[in-house]
Amino acid sequence: MKKQFKGYIQNLSDGTVEVVAEVFDDEFDTFMQILKEGSPLSSVEDIKYEILDDAQFNTDGFEIRYE
């Protein structure tokens, strides 16, 4: 079963990737595993995360944003 997360991903000018996503507690481990695996052309060295409150989250679906 494929998960449907809400949020966005954006490549930043310093080479890092920012991901903002709505992830429920029971989906967190799966989501982190997806991030660790990355894409076939990526190299994931480190993952840092913070918890945002609902008021800061304002997107439907999952989108790619451009800086």
Phi, psi and omega in degrees: 000126180274131179281148176245098180270157175250139177150204179211162175230143183211129172281129180262161185297338179273006178094352178276166179240129177258131176235127173240123186214150171269114182229123179282157184310317183285353178254352189301311182299319178297316180297316179297323178295319177299316179296316180298323180290326180063196177261168181302332182260006184255164174228111181267115181263327185202149175231124174242142179218158174219155179268125177255148176281163186302329183295336181273353184257119186218050177221150174253144181072199178230130186227161173260127178251151181242135183283000000 
